[in-house]
Amino acid sequence: MEADSIAVISPDIGEPYRGIFAKIIEGIEEKLGTRVTNYPVRSDTDTSGLKASLLRQNTKVVIALGRQGMKTAAALDNSIRVVVGGVLTVPEDEARGQLVISLSPDPVLLFARIKTLMPGVRRVFVIYDPNFNGWLIKLAREAARAQGLELVTHEAQDVRSAVPFYQEFFSAADSRRDALWLPQDPTTVEESSILPLVLQESWNKSIAVFSSNFGHVRRGVLFSLYPDNAALGVSLGELAQGILATGGYGKRGMMPLRDVRISVNLRAAKHLGLDLSYQMQNFDTVFPEP
């Protein structure tokens, strides 16, 4: 592989995000076995200058990180292929033309984990905004079937219409066989009103809640899956190498995150009557911190 044929475009931003993107780039370099040129970009970056520079370096594939990286890469020369990482979701019409690894954990992995921790769970409920997570719920339906779970979904396009679905769920849920999944969704998992309601009700009724958002574990959900940034970099590097080798995409569109770590809330587990002491070595982070 020519050293310059794969390059990275990443957002020029401060910590903690800078460190996250640096870790992803480390993984990319580990996979490629060489240093890659990283072009930090802002909203006012001169894309024509960047384009000229990439073509001069004979760049064939760009790994675009974050929303700003993706936006900049979209304005590049058509001869340069693009792999996107470090974004939650992309409008479907944009995603069709690119290969995107989302920061949303693969529902297959989430559902396998809830079954391991609570083998009695039979139904998983989720309330989602189709504009944001329609693509993910399609995958979740298949994943639930594969795990022998029933997935009960409700669509809500604003906070007000989401609340009654949660109230209905908690009033009828069976703590032995039902669990609630919180996807990364700014509408239906709104942090200031919906999350406190979910945490309070799930505690009162001893219902398992798991999340696609790392920050929720500290606040009281049972577990979450979150990105292993270096491993994500390795996956992005592998996709870029594949495109370089074949000259084409092979597949396009949104892919869920499979490079994950797990965070568990031991207080929530104890409250649900779960003894996780024999599984401690399987968890990457635990709360409350020992």
C-alpha positions in Angstrom: 0.0 0.0 0.0 1.3 3.5 -0.8 1.6 5.4 2.4 -0.4 8.3 1.2 -3.2 6.5 -0.6 -5.4 6.5 2.6 -5.8 9.8 4.6 -7.9 10.9 7.6 -10.0 14.0 7.9 -11.0 14.8 11.5 -12.6 17.7 13.4 -10.3 20.4 14.7 -11.8 20.5 18.2 -10.7 20.5 21.9 -10.8 17.8 24.5 -12.3 15.4 25.4 -13.3 14.8 21.7 -9.7 15.4 20.4 -8.5 12.5 22.5 -11.3 10.2 21.2 -10.4 10.9 17.6 -6.7 10.5 18.3 -7.4 7.0 19.7 -9.4 6.1 16.6 -6.5 7.3 14.4 -4.1 5.1 16.5 -6.3 2.1 15.6 -6.3 3.1 11.9 -2.5 3.3 11.9 -2.2 0.0 13.7 -4.3 -1.7 11.0 -2.5 0.0 8.1 0.9 -0.6 9.7 2.0 3.0 8.9 1.4 6.6 9.9 -1.5 8.3 8.1 -1.8 12.0 7.2 -4.5 13.6 9.3 -6.1 16.8 8.1 -7.9 18.6 11.0 -10.9 20.6 9.6 -13.3 23.2 10.9 -16.5 24.6 9.4 -14.4 27.3 7.7 -11.7 25.0 6.2 -10.9 25.7 2.6 -12.1 22.5 0.9 -10.7 23.3 -2.5 -7.2 23.6 -0.9 -7.7 20.3 0.9 -8.9 18.6 -2.2 -5.9 19.8 -4.2 -3.6 18.6 -1.4 -5.2 15.1 -1.3 -5.0 14.7 -5.0 -1.4 15.8 -5.0 -0.7 13.0 -2.4 -2.5 10.6 -4.7 -5.1 9.9 -2.0 -7.6 7.2 -3.0 -9.6 6.7 0.2 -10.4 9.2 3.0 -11.5 8.1 6.5 -13.7 11.0 7.6 -14.3 11.2 11.4 -17.1 13.1 13.1 -19.8 15.2 11.5 -17.4 17.9 10.4 -15.1 15.4 8.8 -18.0 13.8 7.0 -19.3 17.2 5.8 -15.9 18.2 4.5 -15.3 14.8 2.8 -18.7 15.1 1.0 -17.3 18.1 -0.9 -14.2 16.3 -2.1 -13.4 15.0 -5.6 -15.5 12.1 -6.8 -12.4 10.0 -7.4 -11.8 9.8 -3.7 -13.8 7.2 -1.8 -15.0 7.9 1.7 -15.4 5.8 4.8 -17.1 7.6 7.7 -16.8 6.9 11.5 -17.5 8.7 14.7 -21.0 9.9 13.9 -24.3 8.7 15.4 -26.5 8.9 12.4 -26.6 10.2 8.9 -29.7 11.1 6.8 -30.6 8.0 4.8 -30.1 9.7 1.4 -26.6 10.7 2.4 -25.7 7.3 3.9 -26.6 5.5 0.7 -23.7 7.1 -1.1 -21.1 6.4 1.6 -20.0 3.7 4.0 -20.7 4.8 7.6 -19.9 3.0 10.9 -22.3 4.6 13.4 -21.5 5.2 17.1 -24.8 3.3 17.9 -23.9 -0.1 19.2 -25.2 -3.1 17.2 -28.6 -4.3 18.7 -27.3 -7.9 18.3 -24.7 -7.2 20.9 -27.1 -5.3 23.2 -29.7 -8.0 23.1 -27.1 -10.8 23.6 -25.9 -9.0 26.7 -29.3 -8.5 28.3 -30.0 -12.2 27.8 -26.7 -13.1 29.5 -27.3 -10.8 32.5 -31.1 -11.6 32.7 -31.9 -14.9 31.0 -35.6 -14.5 31.9 -36.1 -11.5 29.7 -38.5 -12.2 26.8 -39.6 -8.7 25.6 -37.6 -5.6 24.9 -39.4 -2.3 24.6 -38.0 0.8 22.7 -39.4 4.2 22.0 -37.6 5.9 19.1 -37.7 8.8 16.6 -37.9 7.2 13.1 -36.2 10.3 11.6 -33.2 9.5 13.7 -33.2 5.8 14.4 -35.4 4.2 11.7 -32.4 2.4 10.2 -31.3 1.0 13.6 -34.7 -0.3 14.5 -34.8 -2.3 11.2 -31.6 -4.1 12.4 -33.0 -4.4 15.9 -36.1 -6.3 14.7 -33.8 -8.9 13.0 -31.5 -9.0 16.1 -34.4 -9.6 18.5 -35.7 -12.5 16.3 -32.3 -14.1 16.3 -32.1 -13.9 20.1 -35.7 -15.2 20.6 -36.9 -11.9 22.0 -40.0 -10.0 21.1 -39.2 -6.3 20.2 -42.0 -3.9 21.0 -41.5 -0.6 19.3 -43.2 2.8 19.5 -42.5 5.8 17.3 -42.5 9.3 18.7 -41.3 12.4 16.9 -41.3 14.8 19.9 -40.8 14.5 23.6 -44.5 15.1 24.4 -45.7 12.2 22.4 -42.9 9.9 23.8 -43.9 10.4 27.5 -47.3 8.4 27.3 -45.5 5.4 25.8 -43.1 5.3 28.8 -46.0 5.7 31.3 -47.9 2.9 29.5 -44.8 0.7 29.6 -44.1 1.1 33.3 -47.8 0.7 34.3 -48.0 -2.7 32.5 -44.4 -4.1 32.5 -43.5 -7.4 34.1 -40.2 -7.1 35.9 -39.2 -10.7 35.3 -39.6 -10.8 31.5 -39.6 -7.1 30.3 -36.7 -4.8 29.7 -36.4 -1.2 28.3 -33.8 -0.2 25.8 -32.7 3.4 25.5 -31.2 4.1 22.1 -29.1 7.2 21.4 -32.1 9.4 20.5 -32.3 13.1 21.3 -36.1 13.1 21.0 -37.3 10.0 22.8 -34.4 9.8 25.4 -34.3 13.5 26.1 -31.9 13.9 29.1 -33.7 16.6 31.2 -37.3 15.2 31.3 -37.5 11.7 29.9 -34.3 10.1 31.4 -35.2 11.1 35.1 -38.7 9.7 34.6 -37.3 6.4 33.3 -34.7 6.1 36.1 -37.3 6.8 38.8 -40.0 4.5 37.4 -37.6 1.7 36.6 -36.1 1.8 40.2 -39.6 1.9 41.8 -40.8 -1.1 39.7 -37.5 -3.0 39.5 -37.4 -3.0 35.7 -34.2 -3.5 33.8 -33.1 -0.6 31.6 -30.1 -0.8 29.3 -28.7 1.9 27.1 -26.7 2.8 24.0 -25.3 5.8 25.9 -22.3 5.4 28.3 -23.4 8.4 30.4 -26.6 6.7 31.4 -24.9 3.9 33.5 -23.5 6.4 36.0 -27.0 7.7 36.4 -28.6 4.4 37.1 -29.3 2.1 34.1 -28.2 -1.5 34.3 -25.6 -1.5 31.5 -24.5 0.2 28.4 -22.3 -0.6 25.4 -19.9 2.2 24.3 -17.2 2.6 21.6 -13.8 0.9 21.9 -12.2 3.8 20.0 -8.9 2.0 19.0 -10.8 -1.1 17.8 -13.1 1.2 15.8 -10.1 2.7 14.2 -8.9 -0.8 13.2 -12.3 -1.6 11.6 -12.2 1.7 9.7 -8.7 1.0 8.5 -9.8 -2.5 7.3 -12.8 -1.0 5.4 -10.5 1.6 3.7 -8.0 -1.2 2.8 -10.9 -3.2 1.2 -12.0 -0.2 -0.9 -8.4 0.4 -1.9 -7.9 -3.2 -3.0 -11.1 -3.4 -5.0 -11.5 0.2 -6.1 -15.2 0.1 -5.0 -17.4 0.2 -1.9 -18.8 -3.4 -1.9 -21.5 -2.2 0.5 -22.7 1.3 1.4 -25.0 2.9 4.0 -25.1 2.8 7.8 -23.5 0.0 9.8 -23.9 -0.3 13.6 -20.9 -0.2 16.0 -19.5 -3.7 16.7 -16.3 -2.5 18.5 -17.7 -2.0 21.9 -16.9 -2.1 25.6 -19.4 -2.6 28.4 -20.2 -0.5 31.5 -22.3 -1.9 34.3 -24.1 -0.3 37.3 -23.7 -2.7 40.2 -26.2 -0.8 42.4 -28.8 -1.2 39.7 -27.9 -4.9 39.3 -28.2 -5.5 43.1 -31.6 -3.7 43.2 -32.8 -6.1 40.4 -31.6 -9.1 42.4 -28.7 -9.9 40.1 -25.4 -11.3 41.4 -22.7 -10.2 38.9 -19.7 -11.0 41.1 -18.7 -14.0 39.0 -18.9 -11.9 35.8 -16.7 -8.9 37.0 -13.8 -9.7 34.6 -16.2 -9.3 31.7 -16.9 -5.6 32.4 -14.7 -2.7 31.2 -16.1 -0.1 33.6 -18.3 -0.4 36.7 -20.3 2.1 38.7 -20.3 3.1 41.5 -16.5 3.0 41.1 -14.9 0.6 43.6 
